[in-house]
């Protein structure tokens, strides 16, 4: 039997207005907790998602018009497939964050940011870049799979060695 209901991946889409930028992610040295039940968000068909209280949830800020995020689609697909191959009952959902409540609650400031949340405690154990494949110098082959490392640590019941990483994407202009 696999790791049922353990890993959930959510792609949150927020309307973005802004330019590409490099984000300094606030430090997560002290625990930051989110009460997912209190954040108003729906999926693409208007249903309110159920996050559960066990396992790990991964949230990725996709943005609605960010060209850098579009380049990450194959990375996210590969990451999803790698966990499916490890016998995880992976649920992948697209969420619509039209009111930008979810982005605020997770502390996102731009597209391409990801967060890993321990569903039992609500702790955000990682927030930052998916990897280091984009910089001001343009795209490059990634050397550090930050999000994958954070997911692997969370699945093992550990806190990731790296809790934050700079992200490069399109800035969220909050309403």
Helices and strands as residue ranges (DSSP letters): E 7-13, E 20-23, E 32-33, G 36-38, E 42-43, E 56-61, H 67-71, H 73-85, E 91-96, H 101-106, E 113-118, E 123-129, E 134-135, E 138-139, H 146-155, E 164-165, E 167-170
